Amino acid sequence: MTKKPTGSKPTLAESRAQHQRLGAEIAEHDRRYHGEDAPTISDAAYDELRRRYSALEAAFPELADAESANRKVGAAPSEKFAKVRHAVPMLSLGNIFADEEVEEFCARVRRFLGMPVDAPLAMAAEPKIDGLSCNLRYENGELVRAATRGDGFEGEDVTANVRTIRAIPNRLDGAPRIFEARGEIYMRHADFEALNARQAEAGKPIYANPRNFAAGSLRQLDPRITASRPLAFFAYAWGEVSEPFATTQLGAIHAMQRFGLPTNPLTRLCRTAGEMLAHYRTIEAERANLGYDIDGVVYKVDDLALQQRLGFVSRSPRWAVAHKFPAERATTVLEGIEIQVGRTGALTPVAKLKPVTVGGVVVQNATLHNEDEIARKDVRIGDTVVVQRAGDVIPQILEVVLDKRPAGAEPYVFPHVCPVCGSAALREIDEKTGVADVVRRCTGHLVCAAQAVEGLKHFCSRNAFDIEGLGDKQIELFFKEGLIRTPADIFTLSARDGKGRQPLREWEGFGETSVSNLFDAIDARRTIALNRFLFALGIRHVGETNARRLARHYGEWGSFRAAARAPNAAEELGAVEGIGPVVAETIADFFAEERNEAVLDALMKEITVEPMAAIAAGHPLAGKTIVFTGSLEKMTRDEAKAMAERLGAKVSGSISAKTDLVVAGPGAGSKLTTAREHGVETIDEEEWIRRSAAG
Ligand code: IVH
């Protein structure tokens, strides 16, 4: 922040000029954000512009004329769609950032209403969904018009598109004759990632975040495209209504739920600023697990009669405020691009950044996705870039700030050899389509140290051999020291310890206990279920699901290995339910490789692979897709998962139309609502134990 020297208060003329400049800047960013779904600055930077703008108006009220950006919301509607004038304007929310401002907000409301400072004042608190707001007009229960917010007064008619969104009912049950529901259209992370991957495969542009994807999907001129995009919706407000339908904010939310509209399950009634903050913390803590983007918490005076009395000031209501999370986007300098080599040889470009705080976390690395993405964004070393960190995911580079490109910055040339082993790195051509894979891969396989180390990490990981104490750091160290080169070496580690070199317990960071714990942990995993074993091998395309399919089909390691080594292996494997030709071919290639066979022979001397006979094919849960959510009290999540797998069920992390059963423990949040939305059967832990024991 820059401080003005004391005594030099700006004049009205100076402030007017600055006000105009900031206003133009804000208008341009509004246009990019709302009109093009392509913002070019971080939300934090935008909020800062707004703050400076409002501060000028506070100092010189004459600046706040009818043209003030504070009286406008969003951008004027684009030309593609018919315009709709909102019966009741769709306004915006004021923002607060600091904890103290929650108390200030409550005090402001009480003061305005002439209430004593300690008078009770209930507030509804709910997540602020990062999507795009929409007005849904129902007449006699039928959806007659859907419109985007636009500039707050006039939006775009997106009725045809909204009718294709399954989450939005075309009919309401029991709503007033005229009822305008307002809420946020958004896209869930899982859908966003899957669709973006599909876009990339089809050579179409990918979207930077779910919000932009949702906006782009809603603004399709062809409703069939919108129909193919899984958009979701939460109702949290209303516009014109023919008769009162609730007396409180929470009552209104419940009423909308009864009418058939999806509402957010994290909506709570808070009686004090302390409770509001506590709920803010709860939502913040849940943020990464929600499966969709939120950017803060909205507090609303619960009593609708009080809301009415409080009314609006310029573009936002006095009765509500958005408590934003710390910014999750920031700009910084790209100092270099490092190419990492993964287990399957994929070369992944990682941005090395000048450290920057994004959403309270210092970020130094960010993904650049792949070669094509670098080219598409024209990212160059030395560029100033916009970094985004959403929830738990790896930070990513959204774009380059071109104005700040240093003179002489050269386009980035992606390497064509593996930076670790020097083997050629190629982009495979899809034989059918003739399209090159987006991923460039090292062809060095086992001679490539990077692939070997990553393979070992995968082998020991949680859903594979799950060896406690043998994490990424230890594996890297043991590999570097030559102690572990192939999976079999893990199991001979204790027998070789101290022979010809310093024993492990004398290594820095290792003690007597930790070494003996490590050896115990390794021994505990000498027996492994076939599906886990197949997954552990790290064969490309053989993830948990395919490993389970193969394990179920072949039942035991011997039969599987024989099939995979047969001359017609690809054909034979391709006949397994759910295994496609590409997967079958990859597995056949893996087993045709002499070096892999040698690695397996050595490994089989050390371990036992359990046949799947233990899996009762006839169990009622066999073949079912189960989701666990909330906390379990009698067993850990991993235990429950293993149990389900043993019974032949599939465990999934997210609820979809394919889910058969949800096991919900205390604290199950949004997944329960999703389950209800999908009409999925939900049971508690006790019932789970009963059912898994039966049959
Ligand atoms: S209430 C008159 N509640 O945030 C106030 N808005 O920055 C109406 N938003 O335009 C808005 N989640 O697009 C409200 N739970 C929520 C919200 C929410 C997201 C959006 C909405 C609004 C913008 C204001």
Residues whose N, C-alpha, C, O or C-beta is under 5 A from the ligand:
A	BS01	IVH	L91 S92 L93 E126 P127 K128 I129 L132 S133 E184 Y236 A237 V298 P317
